[in-house]
Amino acid sequence: MLIDPKVEYKERCIGCHEPAAILFKAPKTKDLRKTIYEMYRRDSSEIPSKSQVDNMLKYAKSLKKN
C-alpha cells in the first residue's frame, strides 16, 4: 500500500504546520535537515538517526511536487 504524502501531511502534520504549498513557497530556513532534526527532538526524547532525518527530508521534498 502506497501512502500519498499530501494526504499524510493533511492528516498528521497540518495541525502544527501551515499548508505545504505555503511552507515551501518561501522556505524559512536554509537548513531543512537541521530543522527536521530539531522537530524530532522537540516531539520525542529519542535522538533521530541519520536515516530518519533523511527519510523525513525526502518526504518533505515530495510535498513540493505538483
N, C-alpha and C positions, 0 to 999 in steps of 0.2 A: 504494500500500500504506500503510495507516494503522498506526501503532505505538501500542499500548496503553501509556500512561505507567506504569501499575502494573507491567506485565511488564518494561518497560525498567528501571524502578527496581530490581526484584528481580535483574535480570541484570547491571546495571552499577554501581549505587550502594550497594547494601546492604553491600558489603564495607567501606565507610568510614563509613556512616551507619546509624543504628538504623532499625527498620521505620518506614515513612512514617506510620502511624497514631500511633505514639508521638512521632515527630518533630514532628508538627503538633498533637498534643493539647494540649501546653503549650509553645508556642514559647519557645525560649531566647533569642531576640533580637527586638528591636522593629524592627530594620532589616534585613530579609531581603535586600534589594538589596545592601547593603554586605557581608553575609555571603557572598552569591553571588560578588561581585567578588573578595573575598579568597580564596575557594575556587579561582577561576580562576587567580589569581596564584600560589597555592601549588602548583597542578598543572601550570603552564605558565610559560614565560618571557615569553610574549606578554601584552600588555595587552588585556583583553577590550573589545570595542566595546560601546556602549550597547545595540545590537541584540542582542548575545549575552547580555548580562545580562537584558534584557527578556524574551528567549525562555526563558531558564532560570527566571526568576521565574514566567512563565506556566506552564511545565512543572511547577514545584514546587507551584503553586496547584492544578494539575489533580490532583495526588495526594490532595488533601483531599476531593475529591468521592467520594461513595459509588458 
